[in-house]
Amino acid sequence: MQYNAAFFGTHESYFLVLKEKYGEEAALEIFREVMERKLKKAYDEMKFTKGDPEDFARVVGERDRSVGLEVEFPEVRENRIVYQFHTDPFPNLKGKIDWKRLVDTYMAFKVRYLLGDDWSYTTTKHVWEADCTEHIISKN
């Protein structure tokens, strides 16, 4: 499946309008809420076992691929997951928001909802500055 520019472009446009009208903090909060609702619905339909790293990779991978993102999970272990994006979902936001703040609008939810509060993530590189975006997800 090809990258779904229309799907992600709509999110980019909403974010930019919200940022212009209400400021960055409000735009990020609304963006986070929208992402959480959309992802929760998709993940719930896919039936997953919370806390299972293999299920995290399956559910997140299937969902990401369904919207045209190229993703990989080069490492999936009991207490560690390496999750890589090779497609930039939001290229039109580059230079308009700190990528760390943008990433947190969806990654914090993915980790918390699918794995639990005893997991956390660190983004070691981002496609705006590197060849891909890489998240290291670890059990605390």
Long-range contacts (C-beta under 8 A, 24 or more apart in sequence): 1-65, 1-66, 1-68, 2-68, 3-68, 3-69, 3-87, 4-67, 4-68, 7-67, 7-68, 8-67, 8-89, 8-90, 9-92, 11-35, 11-90, 12-90, 12-92, 12-93, 15-93, 15-97, 16-93, 16-96, 19-96, 19-97, 24-97, 24-101, 28-97, 28-101, 28-102, 28-105, 31-102, 31-105, 32-104, 32-105, 32-106, 32-109, 35-105, 35-106, 35-109, 36-106, 36-109, 36-113, 39-63, 39-106, 39-109, 39-110, 39-113, 40-109, 40-113, 42-66, 43-113, 43-114, 48-114, 50-113, 50-114, 50-115, 50-116, 51-115, 51-116, 51-118, 51-119, 53-77, 53-78, 53-79, 53-80, 53-81, 53-115, 55-114, 56-81, 56-110, 56-114, 56-115, 56-137, 57-81, 57-83, 59-114, 60-110, 60-114, 78-139, 79-138, 79-139, 80-136, 80-137, 80-138, 80-139, 81-135, 81-136, 81-137, 81-138, 82-134, 82-135, 82-136, 82-137, 83-134, 83-135, 83-137, 84-132, 84-133, 84-134, 84-135, 85-127, 85-132, 85-133, 85-134, 86-127, 86-131, 86-132, 87-127, 88-127, 88-128, 88-133, 94-128, 99-123, 99-126, 99-128, 99-129, 100-126, 103-133, 103-135, 107-135, 111-137, 115-139
